[in-house]
């Protein structure tokens, strides 16, 4: 994704807030805000933020699962399903 057109100084944020809100809500592309020529923050719409948080949560779960596999802490799926099936029938 190209960000060059989506980088603005903090003064632009201060003077064009309503326009920024409208544009980001419509196109769902984040805006990078700079201060003294250095990137300081990212402004994004709530839906994109929530989707990003969900993605991060899933990635954390996958990383945890991979870590558990590396430690040898897993069970064969067939064995687990067999035990689950038998747990329903005493």
Biotite code that builds the C-alpha atoms (Angstrom):
import biotite.structure as struc

atoms = struc.array([
    struc.Atom([0.000, 0.000, 0.000], chain_id="A", res_id=1, res_name="UNK", atom_name="CA", element="C"),
    struc.Atom([1.321, 3.435, -0.910], chain_id="A", res_id=2, res_name="UNK", atom_name="CA", element="C"),
    struc.Atom([1.169, 5.945, 1.901], chain_id="A", res_id=3, res_name="UNK", atom_name="CA", element="C"),
    struc.Atom([2.700, 8.993, 0.220], chain_id="A", res_id=4, res_name="UNK", atom_name="CA", element="C"),
    struc.Atom([-0.669, 10.659, -0.376], chain_id="A", res_id=5, res_name="UNK", atom_name="CA", element="C"),
    struc.Atom([-1.814, 9.655, 3.097], chain_id="A", res_id=6, res_name="UNK", atom_name="CA", element="C"),
    struc.Atom([0.864, 11.500, 5.064], chain_id="A", res_id=7, res_name="UNK", atom_name="CA", element="C"),
    struc.Atom([-0.020, 14.892, 6.474], chain_id="A", res_id=8, res_name="UNK", atom_name="CA", element="C"),
    struc.Atom([1.493, 17.250, 9.055], chain_id="A", res_id=9, res_name="UNK", atom_name="CA", element="C"),
    struc.Atom([-0.238, 17.737, 12.382], chain_id="A", res_id=10, res_name="UNK", atom_name="CA", element="C"),
    struc.Atom([-1.307, 21.234, 11.304], chain_id="A", res_id=11, res_name="UNK", atom_name="CA", element="C"),
    struc.Atom([-3.396, 19.637, 8.536], chain_id="A", res_id=12, res_name="UNK", atom_name="CA", element="C"),
    struc.Atom([-5.111, 17.413, 11.114], chain_id="A", res_id=13, res_name="UNK", atom_name="CA", element="C"),
    struc.Atom([-5.961, 20.460, 13.210], chain_id="A", res_id=14, res_name="UNK", atom_name="CA", element="C"),
    struc.Atom([-7.434, 22.459, 10.346], chain_id="A", res_id=15, res_name="UNK", atom_name="CA", element="C"),
    struc.Atom([-9.160, 19.684, 8.339], chain_id="A", res_id=16, res_name="UNK", atom_name="CA", element="C"),
    struc.Atom([-10.584, 17.359, 10.992], chain_id="A", res_id=17, res_name="UNK", atom_name="CA", element="C"),
    struc.Atom([-14.092, 17.002, 9.529], chain_id="A", res_id=18, res_name="UNK", atom_name="CA", element="C"),
    struc.Atom([-12.717, 16.358, 6.040], chain_id="A", res_id=19, res_name="UNK", atom_name="CA", element="C"),
    struc.Atom([-10.259, 13.774, 7.394], chain_id="A", res_id=20, res_name="UNK", atom_name="CA", element="C"),
    struc.Atom([-13.021, 11.960, 9.270], chain_id="A", res_id=21, res_name="UNK", atom_name="CA", element="C"),
    struc.Atom([-15.177, 11.865, 6.140], chain_id="A", res_id=22, res_name="UNK", atom_name="CA", element="C"),
    struc.Atom([-12.345, 10.697, 3.865], chain_id="A", res_id=23, res_name="UNK", atom_name="CA", element="C"),
    struc.Atom([-11.108, 7.977, 6.210], chain_id="A", res_id=24, res_name="UNK", atom_name="CA", element="C"),
    struc.Atom([-14.647, 6.756, 6.844], chain_id="A", res_id=25, res_name="UNK", atom_name="CA", element="C"),
    struc.Atom([-15.286, 6.498, 3.106], chain_id="A", res_id=26, res_name="UNK", atom_name="CA", element="C"),
    struc.Atom([-12.033, 5.013, 1.828], chain_id="A", res_id=27, res_name="UNK", atom_name="CA", element="C"),
    struc.Atom([-10.916, 3.173, 4.999], chain_id="A", res_id=28, res_name="UNK", atom_name="CA", element="C"),
    struc.Atom([-7.274, 4.054, 4.361], chain_id="A", res_id=29, res_name="UNK", atom_name="CA", element="C"),
    struc.Atom([-5.240, 5.244, 7.344], chain_id="A", res_id=30, res_name="UNK", atom_name="CA", element="C"),
    struc.Atom([-3.694, 8.692, 7.550], chain_id="A", res_id=31, res_name="UNK", atom_name="CA", element="C"),
    struc.Atom([-0.183, 9.114, 8.921], chain_id="A", res_id=32, res_name="UNK", atom_name="CA", element="C"),
    struc.Atom([0.325, 12.312, 10.898], chain_id="A", res_id=33, res_name="UNK", atom_name="CA", element="C"),
    struc.Atom([3.774, 13.847, 11.134], chain_id="A", res_id=34, res_name="UNK", atom_name="CA", element="C"),
    struc.Atom([5.233, 16.287, 13.611], chain_id="A", res_id=35, res_name="UNK", atom_name="CA", element="C"),
    struc.Atom([8.467, 18.078, 12.757], chain_id="A", res_id=36, res_name="UNK", atom_name="CA", element="C"),
    struc.Atom([8.781, 15.822, 9.694], chain_id="A", res_id=37, res_name="UNK", atom_name="CA", element="C"),
    struc.Atom([8.608, 12.598, 11.711], chain_id="A", res_id=38, res_name="UNK", atom_name="CA", element="C"),
    struc.Atom([5.699, 10.135, 11.675], chain_id="A", res_id=39, res_name="UNK", atom_name="CA", element="C"),
    struc.Atom([3.978, 10.332, 15.074], chain_id="A", res_id=40, res_name="UNK", atom_name="CA", element="C"),
    struc.Atom([0.572, 8.646, 14.767], chain_id="A", res_id=41, res_name="UNK", atom_name="CA", element="C"),
    struc.Atom([-1.875, 6.887, 12.506], chain_id="A", res_id=42, res_name="UNK", atom_name="CA", element="C"),
    struc.Atom([-5.531, 7.866, 12.197], chain_id="A", res_id=43, res_name="UNK", atom_name="CA", element="C"),
    struc.Atom([-7.858, 5.105, 11.028], chain_id="A", res_id=44, res_name="UNK", atom_name="CA", element="C"),
    struc.Atom([-11.559, 4.299, 10.997], chain_id="A", res_id=45, res_name="UNK", atom_name="CA", element="C"),
    struc.Atom([-13.020, 2.211, 13.814], chain_id="A", res_id=46, res_name="UNK", atom_name="CA", element="C"),
    struc.Atom([-14.050, -0.729, 11.601], chain_id="A", res_id=47, res_name="UNK", atom_name="CA", element="C"),
    struc.Atom([-10.503, -1.090, 10.267], chain_id="A", res_id=48, res_name="UNK", atom_name="CA", element="C"),
    struc.Atom([-9.134, -0.835, 13.795], chain_id="A", res_id=49, res_name="UNK", atom_name="CA", element="C"),
    struc.Atom([-11.507, -3.533, 15.066], chain_id="A", res_id=50, res_name="UNK", atom_name="CA", element="C"),
    struc.Atom([-10.631, -5.821, 12.147], chain_id="A", res_id=51, res_name="UNK", atom_name="CA", element="C"),
    struc.Atom([-6.947, -5.286, 12.848], chain_id="A", res_id=52, res_name="UNK", atom_name="CA", element="C"),
    struc.Atom([-7.419, -6.125, 16.534], chain_id="A", res_id=53, res_name="UNK", atom_name="CA", element="C"),
    struc.Atom([-9.287, -9.331, 15.615], chain_id="A", res_id=54, res_name="UNK", atom_name="CA", element="C"),
    struc.Atom([-6.468, -10.282, 13.256], chain_id="A", res_id=55, res_name="UNK", atom_name="CA", element="C"),
    struc.Atom([-3.873, -9.673, 15.975], chain_id="A", res_id=56, res_name="UNK", atom_name="CA", element="C"),
    struc.Atom([-5.876, -11.802, 18.417], chain_id="A", res_id=57, res_name="UNK", atom_name="CA", element="C"),
    struc.Atom([-6.001, -14.684, 15.935], chain_id="A", res_id=58, res_name="UNK", atom_name="CA", element="C"),
    struc.Atom([-2.287, -14.366, 15.245], chain_id="A", res_id=59, res_name="UNK", atom_name="CA", element="C"),
    struc.Atom([-1.571, -14.515, 18.984], chain_id="A", res_id=60, res_name="UNK", atom_name="CA", element="C"),
    struc.Atom([-3.663, -17.688, 19.288], chain_id="A", res_id=61, res_name="UNK", atom_name="CA", element="C"),
    struc.Atom([-1.796, -19.248, 16.352], chain_id="A", res_id=62, res_name="UNK", atom_name="CA", element="C"),
    struc.Atom([1.571, -18.267, 17.815], chain_id="A", res_id=63, res_name="UNK", atom_name="CA", element="C"),
    struc.Atom([0.577, -19.761, 21.172], chain_id="A", res_id=64, res_name="UNK", atom_name="CA", element="C"),
    struc.Atom([-0.522, -22.973, 19.458], chain_id="A", res_id=65, res_name="UNK", atom_name="CA", element="C"),
    struc.Atom([2.745, -23.203, 17.528], chain_id="A", res_id=66, res_name="UNK", atom_name="CA", element="C"),
    struc.Atom([4.681, -22.662, 20.737], chain_id="A", res_id=67, res_name="UNK", atom_name="CA", element="C"),
    struc.Atom([2.745, -25.459, 22.447], chain_id="A", res_id=68, res_name="UNK", atom_name="CA", element="C"),
    struc.Atom([3.465, -27.783, 19.510], chain_id="A", res_id=69, res_name="UNK", atom_name="CA", element="C"),
    struc.Atom([7.179, -26.946, 19.704], chain_id="A", res_id=70, res_name="UNK", atom_name="CA", element="C"),
    struc.Atom([7.106, -27.857, 23.404], chain_id="A", res_id=71, res_name="UNK", atom_name="CA", element="C"),
    struc.Atom([5.466, -31.168, 22.582], chain_id="A", res_id=72, res_name="UNK", atom_name="CA", element="C"),
    struc.Atom([2.239, -30.214, 24.317], chain_id="A", res_id=73, res_name="UNK", atom_name="CA", element="C"),
    struc.Atom([-0.329, -31.540, 21.873], chain_id="A", res_id=74, res_name="UNK", atom_name="CA", element="C"),
    struc.Atom([-2.461, -34.591, 21.299], chain_id="A", res_id=75, res_name="UNK", atom_name="CA", element="C"),
    struc.Atom([-3.334, -36.603, 18.255], chain_id="A", res_id=76, res_name="UNK", atom_name="CA", element="C"),
    struc.Atom([-6.696, -35.444, 16.866], chain_id="A", res_id=77, res_name="UNK", atom_name="CA", element="C"),
    struc.Atom([-8.004, -38.992, 16.397], chain_id="A", res_id=78, res_name="UNK", atom_name="CA", element="C"),
    struc.Atom([-7.190, -39.823, 20.009], chain_id="A", res_id=79, res_name="UNK", atom_name="CA", element="C"),
    struc.Atom([-8.917, -36.693, 21.241], chain_id="A", res_id=80, res_name="UNK", atom_name="CA", element="C"),
    struc.Atom([-12.061, -37.317, 19.175], chain_id="A", res_id=81, res_name="UNK", atom_name="CA", element="C"),
    struc.Atom([-12.152, -40.928, 20.390], chain_id="A", res_id=82, res_name="UNK", atom_name="CA", element="C"),
    struc.Atom([-12.019, -39.746, 23.992], chain_id="A", res_id=83, res_name="UNK", atom_name="CA", element="C"),
    struc.Atom([-14.688, -37.117, 23.380], chain_id="A", res_id=84, res_name="UNK", atom_name="CA", element="C"),
    struc.Atom([-16.983, -39.687, 21.764], chain_id="A", res_id=85, res_name="UNK", atom_name="CA", element="C"),
    struc.Atom([-16.537, -42.054, 24.685], chain_id="A", res_id=86, res_name="UNK", atom_name="CA", element="C"),
    struc.Atom([-17.063, -39.298, 27.269], chain_id="A", res_id=87, res_name="UNK", atom_name="CA", element="C"),
    struc.Atom([-20.668, -38.961, 26.065], chain_id="A", res_id=88, res_name="UNK", atom_name="CA", element="C"),
    struc.Atom([-21.329, -42.670, 26.650], chain_id="A", res_id=89, res_name="UNK", atom_name="CA", element="C"),
    struc.Atom([-20.384, -43.828, 30.156], chain_id="A", res_id=90, res_name="UNK", atom_name="CA", element="C"),
])
